[in-house]
Amino acid sequence: MSVAQPIPAPAKVDNYLTHDRGFMSWAFTLDHKRIGLLYMGGVLTAFLLGGTFAVLIRTFLLTPHAWMFKDKVQAHLFYNNMFSLHGAVMVFMFIIPAVPAVLGNFVLPLMLGAKDVAFPRLNLLSLYCWFGGAIFFSYVLLGGVFHAAFGVQWPGGWGLDTGWTFYTPYSTNYASGTVPATLGAFILGFSSILTGVNFVATIHTLRARGMAWFRMPLFVWALYATSLIQILATPVLAITLLLITAERTLNVGIFDPHIGGDPVLFQHFFWFYSHPAVYIMILPAMGVISELISVHSRKHIFGYNFIALSSVALALLGFIVWGHHMFVSGQSNLANTIFSILTFSVAIPSAVKVFNWLGTLYKGSIRFTTPMLYAMGFILLFTIGGLTGLFLGALMVDIPLHDTYFVIAHFHYVAMGSMLFAFLGGMYHWFPKMFGKMYHERTGQIAAIIIFIGFNITFLPQFVAGTKGAPRRWAEYPEQYQKYHVMSTCGAYMMTTGLLIVAFNWLHGLMRGRPAPDNPWGGNSLEWHCPSPPPHDNFAVPPVADDPYNMGGWEYDKTIGGWVPRSHEISPSETAAAGRTRPVSH
């Protein structure tokens, strides 16, 4: 009788997670994948901080009369610091860096077939700038909240009650924390600039053999357009913040009219950066959605060239429409008219993307995976946000809606709803590649539906309240608007529940998820041609690029739960079933 021999344990495969061990190997890593994960830890922490204060704001506004505090002065000071912290942290520490710094850092070199970014040390420096600026920024802002709530004043914790825009005259005359807060935002801006320079250099110089410009994945196109905005627009914000600091410390008249300055000049400088910054938020998200829509509908992207060039068009048009934020600032009627017309032009490249995504879905083999649910939610939320932006671009509509909750709802649909859905969808899409583990699919789907419903319950009532004149940024408000605030608060609680389920799902996947196949979705861009998780150097042999949206070369293998290269010649019927169209011309 033969004795069964013990099965040898599989050899451990070296990957970027196990290549080096210890704190120092992470703190001084030059590996773009590890830097992406470190960014992810920081960005998600910022999201937790900003989201906590978002829930506090909604709780504060449950009643019209600032019920959290008996002292009205204390209540108003707490509220002003709270919404300033929420906005500043969410914009500068989460929405702007999330997709480029996390998903971009991890995926971009893999998509290009490169071993790393062009300047690995510059990449590490951008990470240090982000963490340094974020810690300083948060410390200053939290000081004001704690001082208002508990009377605790720690050294250097001045606080900020100007809102995230640092508008003058509040930032020049009243807020004690303006100078340190602007210094924190200044440091964060350097991180954004360095990342943009690195991505542009990487895309120009490190593309794989066969990857012409019009064979790049659309996520790469989106990151390229975003990087141009980061490089050109962020220095304007940096100079503006330095001018505020100079005015506060040297008493030089720049924005303060009491000493010869012009507060409207600040608005021009700030929005010349901040409107392009909207596309720093949304363009990378659009690139993520292009990947998700194609891969999870098993169909070649529709209108590749139009989607690619519309990213560049959005980047360029974003620089010439800043004046629509200033229709009530006193600028001339001619300037208002020109900026209104230019605002409508921005809708064209945005609509091109939406129509091409819908064209990709048409007759596709759609799989309602968790990433696909987030992608479809993105399309609806972005469409609502974009159309309401056209309302605000019209002079006769914008003026009565200015400084109402209609603007709050529009901004959150565009900047938060769309970007957050793309970020979560991208994280689920590349989660198996990042960690080599699969998350629980049904839990991910349930969380996506809860977040989508909660988001709309939160912000749709604000459109109605805004059309009825509900003022934004008021700690106390007329009682006729209470029902809208109660609905918004209930939606915020629901959305928070969904996000907590997402966090649980990711942690469960990391600890107990089944091993991920190299290509769980059947994508054809180069990141799916390397193991999961990727090796330290990404590719053992330099890859040769193919059409990234040609799905016909893969077949599903049930034994591994993933897609593998076809082992036989592809027949015409199989090509049609895979949804492949003619290769992209280049």
C-alpha positions in Angstrom: 0.0 0.0 0.0 1.5 3.3 -1.1 1.8 6.1 1.4 0.6 9.5 0.4 3.4 12.0 0.1 3.0 15.4 1.7 2.2 18.2 -0.8 5.1 20.7 -0.7 4.1 24.3 0.3 4.1 26.7 -2.6 7.1 28.9 -2.9 6.6 32.4 -1.7 6.5 34.8 -4.5 8.3 38.1 -4.0 6.1 41.1 -4.6 6.3 44.8 -3.7 4.6 44.2 -0.3 7.2 41.6 0.8 10.3 42.8 -1.1 11.6 44.7 1.9 10.4 44.7 5.5 10.5 47.1 8.3 9.4 50.7 9.0 12.4 52.2 7.2 11.8 50.3 4.0 8.4 52.0 3.8 9.4 55.4 5.1 12.1 55.8 2.5 10.7 53.7 -0.3 11.1 54.8 -3.9 8.5 52.2 -5.1 5.6 54.0 -6.7 3.2 51.3 -5.5 4.2 51.7 -1.8 4.0 55.4 -2.1 0.5 55.0 -3.5 -0.5 53.0 -0.5 1.1 55.5 1.9 -0.9 58.2 0.2 -4.0 56.0 0.5 -3.5 55.8 4.3 -3.2 59.6 4.6 -6.0 60.5 2.2 -8.4 58.1 3.9 -7.5 59.6 7.3 -8.2 63.0 5.9 -11.6 61.7 4.5 -12.4 60.4 8.0 -11.6 63.8 9.6 -13.5 65.8 7.0 -16.4 63.4 6.9 -16.7 63.4 10.7 -17.2 67.2 10.7 -19.6 66.9 7.8 -21.8 64.6 10.0 -21.4 67.1 12.9 -22.5 70.0 10.6 -25.6 68.1 9.5 -26.4 67.2 13.2 -25.9 70.9 14.2 -28.4 72.0 11.6 -31.1 69.5 12.6 -32.9 72.5 14.3 -33.0 76.1 13.3 -31.6 77.5 16.5 -28.1 76.0 17.1 -29.2 73.5 19.7 -25.8 72.2 20.6 -24.8 75.2 22.7 -26.7 77.6 25.0 -24.3 80.4 24.3 -25.1 81.7 20.8 -21.7 83.3 20.3 -19.9 80.1 21.1 -22.3 78.2 18.9 -21.7 80.5 15.9 -17.9 80.4 16.4 -18.0 76.6 16.6 -20.1 76.3 13.5 -17.8 78.7 11.5 -14.7 76.8 12.5 -16.4 73.4 11.8 -17.5 74.1 8.3 -14.2 75.8 7.5 -12.3 72.7 8.7 -14.7 70.4 6.8 -14.3 72.3 3.5 -10.6 72.9 3.7 -9.7 69.3 4.7 -12.0 67.8 2.1 -10.9 70.0 -0.8 -7.1 70.3 -0.2 -6.4 66.9 1.6 -8.9 64.5 0.0 -10.8 65.5 -3.2 -7.8 67.0 -5.0 -5.1 64.4 -4.2 -7.2 61.2 -3.8 -7.3 59.8 -7.3 -4.0 61.1 -8.7 -1.9 60.4 -5.6 -3.4 57.0 -4.7 -4.7 55.4 -7.9 -2.4 57.4 -10.2 0.7 56.6 -8.3 -0.1 52.9 -8.1 -1.5 52.3 -11.5 0.1 54.8 -13.9 3.6 53.1 -14.3 1.9 49.7 -14.6 -0.4 50.9 -17.3 2.6 52.3 -19.2 4.6 49.1 -18.8 7.3 51.0 -16.8 9.2 49.9 -13.7 8.5 53.2 -11.8 7.8 56.8 -12.3 10.4 59.0 -14.1 11.6 60.6 -10.8 11.1 58.2 -7.8 12.8 60.5 -5.3 10.7 63.5 -6.4 7.7 61.2 -5.9 8.8 60.5 -2.3 9.3 64.2 -1.7 5.8 64.9 -2.9 4.6 62.4 -0.3 6.5 64.1 2.5 5.2 67.5 1.4 1.6 66.2 1.5 2.1 64.7 5.0 3.9 67.7 6.3 1.3 70.1 5.0 -1.6 67.9 6.1 -0.4 67.6 9.7 0.3 71.3 10.0 -3.0 72.3 8.3 -5.1 69.9 10.4 -3.4 71.0 13.6 -4.2 74.7 13.0 -7.8 74.0 12.0 -8.6 71.6 14.8 -7.4 74.1 17.3 -10.2 76.5 16.5 -12.8 73.8 16.7 -11.7 72.6 20.1 -11.3 76.1 21.4 -14.9 77.0 20.4 -16.3 73.7 21.7 -14.4 73.2 25.0 -12.4 76.3 25.6 -9.2 74.4 25.1 -6.4 76.4 23.3 -3.3 74.5 22.4 -0.1 76.2 21.2 -0.4 77.1 17.6 -4.0 75.9 17.3 -5.5 79.2 16.1 -8.3 77.9 14.1 -9.9 79.3 10.9 -13.4 80.6 10.4 -13.2 82.0 6.9 -14.5 79.0 5.0 -12.2 76.9 2.8 -11.9 79.8 0.3 -9.9 82.1 2.7 -12.1 85.0 1.4 -11.0 88.5 2.2 -11.8 90.6 4.3 -12.4 87.6 6.7 -8.9 86.3 6.1 -7.2 89.7 6.3 -9.0 91.2 9.3 -10.5 88.7 11.6 -9.3 85.1 11.4 -6.3 84.5 13.7 -5.2 81.3 12.0 -5.0 82.7 8.5 -1.2 82.8 8.3 -0.4 79.3 9.6 -3.4 77.8 7.7 -2.2 79.4 4.4 1.3 78.0 5.1 -0.2 74.5 5.4 -2.1 74.9 2.1 1.1 76.3 0.5 3.0 73.1 1.4 0.2 70.9 0.2 0.3 72.8 -3.1 4.0 71.8 -3.6 3.0 68.1 -3.3 0.4 68.6 -6.1 3.0 70.4 -8.4 5.7 67.7 -7.9 3.2 64.9 -8.6 2.1 66.7 -11.8 5.7 67.2 -13.1 6.5 63.5 -12.4 3.4 62.2 -14.2 4.0 64.3 -17.3 7.7 63.2 -17.5 6.6 59.6 -17.0 4.0 59.6 -19.7 6.3 61.3 -22.2 9.4 59.1 -21.6 8.4 55.7 -20.2 5.7 54.3 -22.3 6.1 50.7 -23.4 7.0 49.6 -26.9 4.0 49.9 -29.1 2.1 52.4 -26.9 1.6 55.4 -29.2 -0.3 58.4 -27.8 -3.6 57.1 -29.0 -3.0 53.7 -27.6 -2.7 54.9 -24.0 -5.4 54.0 -21.6 -7.9 56.8 -21.0 -7.0 56.9 -17.3 -3.5 57.9 -18.5 -4.9 60.6 -20.7 -7.0 62.0 -17.8 -3.9 62.0 -15.5 -1.9 63.8 -18.2 -4.5 66.6 -18.5 -4.8 66.8 -14.7 -1.0 67.1 -14.4 -0.9 70.1 -16.8 -3.5 71.8 -14.6 -1.5 71.0 -11.4 1.7 72.5 -12.9 0.1 75.6 -14.4 -2.6 76.6 -11.9 -1.3 75.6 -8.4 1.5 78.2 -8.4 -1.2 80.9 -8.7 -2.8 79.7 -5.5 0.6 79.5 -3.8 1.4 83.1 -4.7 -2.1 84.2 -3.6 -1.6 82.6 -0.2 1.8 84.2 0.2 0.2 87.6 -0.6 -2.3 87.1 2.2 0.5 86.2 4.5 2.5 89.3 3.5 -0.5 91.5 4.0 -1.2 90.1 7.5 2.5 90.2 8.7 3.8 93.3 6.9 0.7 95.4 6.7 1.0 95.8 2.9 -2.2 96.8 1.1 -3.0 94.0 -1.4 -6.5 92.8 -0.6 -7.5 94.9 2.4 -9.3 98.1 1.3 -8.5 99.8 4.6 -4.8 99.9 3.6 -5.3 100.4 -0.2 -6.0 96.8 -1.3 -8.8 95.3 -3.4 -10.8 92.3 -2.0 -12.1 91.4 -5.5 -8.5 90.9 -6.7 -8.3 88.0 -4.2 -11.4 86.5 -5.8 -9.8 86.7 -9.3 -6.6 85.1 -8.1 -8.3 82.4 -6.0 -10.8 81.3 -8.7 -8.2 81.4 -11.5 -6.8 78.4 -9.6 -9.9 77.0 -8.0 -11.9 76.5 -11.1 -9.2 74.5 -12.8 -8.9 72.8 -9.5 -12.4 71.4 -10.1 -11.0 69.6 -13.0 -8.1 68.4 -10.9 -10.8 66.8 -8.9 -13.0 65.5 -11.7 -10.7 64.7 -14.6 -8.9 61.7 -12.9 -12.3 60.5 -11.8 -13.5 60.6 -15.4 -10.5 58.5 -16.4 -11.3 55.9 -13.8 -14.9 55.7 -15.1 -13.7 55.2 -18.7 -11.7 52.1 -17.5 -14.6 50.7 -15.4 -17.2 51.2 -18.1 -15.2 49.4 -20.8 -13.9 46.5 -18.7 -17.1 45.7 -16.8 -19.3 45.8 -19.9 -16.8 43.7 -21.8 -16.8 46.1 -24.7 -14.3 48.3 -26.5 -14.6 51.9 -25.4 -16.8 53.9 -27.8 -15.2 57.0 -29.3 -11.8 56.6 -27.8 -10.3 59.6 -29.6 -13.1 61.9 -28.5 -12.9 60.9 -24.9 -9.1 61.4 -24.9 -9.1 64.8 -26.5 -12.1 66.0 -24.4 -9.9 65.5 -21.3 -7.4 68.0 -22.8 -10.2 70.3 -23.8 -11.6 70.4 -20.3 -8.1 71.2 -18.9 -7.7 74.1 -21.3 -11.3 75.5 -20.9 -11.0 75.3 -17.2 -8.6 78.2 -17.2 -10.9 80.7 -18.9 -14.2 80.4 -17.0 -13.2 81.5 -13.4 -15.3 84.7 -13.6 -18.6 82.8 -13.3 -17.9 82.5 -9.6 -18.0 86.4 -9.4 -21.2 87.4 -11.1 -22.3 89.3 -8.0 -18.8 90.8 -7.2 -19.4 94.0 -9.2 -17.4 93.0 -12.4 -18.7 94.6 -15.6 -21.8 93.4 -17.5 -19.5 92.6 -20.5 -17.3 90.4 -18.3 -20.3 88.6 -16.9 -21.7 87.9 -20.3 -18.4 86.6 -21.7 -17.8 84.3 -18.7 -21.4 83.0 -18.9 -20.9 82.1 -22.6 -17.6 80.4 -21.8 -19.2 78.4 -19.0 -21.7 76.8 -21.4 -18.8 75.8 -23.6 -17.4 73.6 -20.8 -20.5 71.4 -21.0 -19.5 70.2 -24.5 -16.4 68.0 -23.7 -18.2 66.8 -20.5 -21.2 65.7 -22.6 -18.9 64.0 -25.1 -17.6 61.8 -22.3 -21.1 61.0 -21.0 -22.5 60.1 -24.4 -19.5 57.9 -25.2 -19.8 56.1 -21.9 -23.4 55.4 -22.7 -22.4 54.3 -26.2 -20.0 51.9 -24.7 -22.7 50.4 -22.5 -25.0 50.0 -25.4 -25.3 46.3 -26.3 -22.4 45.5 -23.9 -22.1 42.4 -21.8 -22.7 44.5 -18.6 -21.8 42.9 -15.3 -23.2 44.6 -12.2 -20.0 44.3 -10.2 -19.3 46.7 -7.3 -17.0 48.8 -9.6 -19.7 49.0 -12.2 -22.3 50.1 -9.7 -20.1 53.0 -8.7 -19.4 53.8 -12.4 -23.1 54.0 -13.2 -23.8 56.0 -10.1 -21.1 58.4 -11.2 -22.7 58.9 -14.6 -26.0 59.9 -13.0 -24.5 62.1 -10.2 -22.2 63.9 -12.6 -25.0 64.5 -15.1 -27.1 66.1 -12.3 -24.1 68.2 -11.1 -23.2 69.3 -14.7 -26.7 70.3 -15.7 -27.2 72.3 -12.5 -23.9 74.0 -13.3 -25.5 75.2 -16.5 -28.2 76.8 -14.4 -25.6 78.6 -12.3 -23.8 79.7 -15.5 -26.9 81.7 -16.6 -26.8 85.2 -15.2 -30.5 85.6 -14.5 -30.6 82.3 -12.6 -27.3 82.5 -10.8 -27.9 85.8 -9.1 -31.0 84.8 -7.1 -29.4 81.4 -6.4 -26.1 82.8 -5.3 -25.2 82.0 -1.7 -28.1 79.5 -1.4 -28.1 75.8 -0.7 -28.5 75.2 -4.5 -24.8 76.1 -4.9 -23.9 73.7 -2.0 -25.8 70.8 -3.7 -24.3 71.5 -7.1 -20.8 71.6 -5.8 -21.2 68.3 -3.8 -22.8 66.5 -6.8 -19.8 67.5 -9.0 -16.9 67.5 -6.6 -17.9 65.1 -3.9 -20.5 62.7 -5.3 -18.8 62.2 -8.7 -15.2 62.1 -7.4 -16.1 59.9 -4.4 -17.9 57.4 -6.5 -15.0 57.2 -9.0 -12.5 56.8 -6.2 -14.5 54.0 -4.5 -15.1 52.3 -7.8 -11.4 52.6 -8.7 -10.4 51.2 -5.4 -12.7 48.2 -5.8 -11.5 47.7 -9.4 -7.8 47.7 -8.6 -8.1 46.3 -5.0 -7.2 42.7 -6.3 -4.2 44.1 -8.1 -3.0 46.2 -5.1 -3.3 43.5 -2.4 -3.6 40.2 -4.2 -6.9 39.6 -2.3 -10.6 39.6 -3.3 -13.2 41.6 -1.4 -16.7 40.2 -0.7 -18.7 41.1 -3.8 -22.2 41.1 -2.3 -21.2 43.3 0.6 -19.6 45.8 -1.8 -22.8 45.9 -3.9 -25.0 46.6 -0.9 -22.7 49.4 0.3 -22.7 51.0 -3.1 -26.5 51.1 -3.2 -26.7 52.5 0.3 -24.2 55.2 -0.4 -26.0 56.2 -3.6 -29.4 56.5 -2.0 -27.9 58.3 1.0 -26.1 60.8 -1.1 -29.2 61.7 -3.0 -31.3 62.0 0.1 -28.7 64.3 1.5 -28.3 66.7 -1.4 -31.4 66.6 -3.6 -33.5 68.4 -0.9 -30.8 71.1 -0.9 -31.6 72.0 -4.5 -35.3 72.5 -3.5 -34.3 74.5 -0.4 -31.9 76.7 -2.5 -34.6 77.6 -5.0 -36.7 78.7 -2.1 -34.0 81.0 -0.8 -32.4 78.8 1.9 -29.1 80.6 2.8 -25.8 78.7 3.0 -23.3 79.0 5.8 -25.8 80.2 8.4 -25.6 78.5 11.8 -29.2 79.5 12.4 -31.8 79.6 9.7 -35.6 80.4 9.2 -37.8 77.6 10.5 -39.4 77.1 7.0 -36.3 75.3 5.9 -36.0 72.8 8.7 -37.7 69.9 6.9 -35.0 70.1 4.2 -32.2 70.1 6.7 -33.8 67.1 8.5 -33.9 65.1 5.3 -30.3 66.1 4.5 -29.2 64.9 7.9 -31.0 61.6 7.6 -29.3 61.1 4.2 -25.9 61.9 5.7 -26.4 59.3 8.4 -27.3 56.7 5.7 -24.3 57.6 3.6 -22.1 57.3 6.6 -23.5 53.8 7.2 -22.6 52.8 3.7 -19.1 54.1 4.0 -18.5 52.2 7.2 -19.6 49.0 5.4 -17.0 49.8 2.7 -14.3 50.1 5.3 -15.4 46.8 6.9 -15.4 45.1 3.4 -11.9 46.3 2.6 -10.5 45.2 6.0 -12.2 41.8 5.7 -10.8 41.4 2.1 -7.3 42.2 3.3 -7.4 39.7 6.2 -9.6 36.9 4.9 -10.2 37.5 1.2 -9.4 34.7 -1.2 -6.3 35.1 -3.3 -6.9 37.2 -6.3 -6.2 36.0 -9.9 -3.9 38.2 -12.0 -6.8 39.4 -14.1 -10.1 39.1 -12.2 -12.1 41.4 -14.6 -10.7 40.5 -18.1 -9.1 43.9 -18.7 -6.4 44.3 -21.4 -4.4 47.3 -20.2 -0.9 46.4 -19.1 -1.5 46.3 -15.3 -3.5 43.2 -15.9 -0.6 41.5 -17.6 1.5 41.3 -14.4 0.9 39.2 -11.2 -1.3 40.2 -8.3 0.1 41.9 -6.3 2.8 43.2 -8.7 6.5 42.4 -8.3 8.9 45.1 -7.0 10.0 45.9 -10.6 6.5 45.4 -12.1 7.5 43.4 -15.2 10.2 40.7 -15.5 10.3 41.4 -19.3 9.4 44.8 -20.8 5.8 44.4 -22.1 4.6 45.3 -25.6 1.5 47.4 -25.7 -1.7 46.4 -27.4 -5.0 48.1 -27.8 -5.9 48.5 -24.1 -9.6 48.0 -24.8 -9.3 44.8 -26.9 -11.1 42.3 -24.8 -11.0 39.5 -27.3 -7.7 37.9 -26.2 -9.0 36.7 -22.8 -11.3 33.9 -21.7 -12.7 33.2 -18.3 -11.3 30.3 -16.3 -13.7 29.1 -13.6 -11.0 27.2 -11.7 -9.1 30.4 -10.8 -12.1 32.7 -10.9 -10.3 35.0 -13.3 -9.4 35.7 -17.0 -6.5 34.1 -18.8 -5.1 34.6 -22.3 -6.9 32.6 -25.0 -5.0 29.4 -26.0 -6.5 29.2 -29.5 -7.2 31.3 -32.5 -10.1 33.7 -32.0 -13.0 33.0 -34.3 -15.1 35.9 -35.7 -18.1 34.9 -33.4 -15.9 35.0 -30.3 -14.5 38.4 -31.4 -18.0 39.7 -31.7 -19.0 38.2 -28.3 -16.0 39.9 -26.6 -17.2 43.3 -27.9 -14.0 44.1 -29.7 -14.2 46.7 -32.4 -11.5 47.9 -34.8 -8.2 48.8 -33.1 -7.8 52.5 -32.4 -6.0 54.4 -35.1 -2.8 56.1 -34.1 
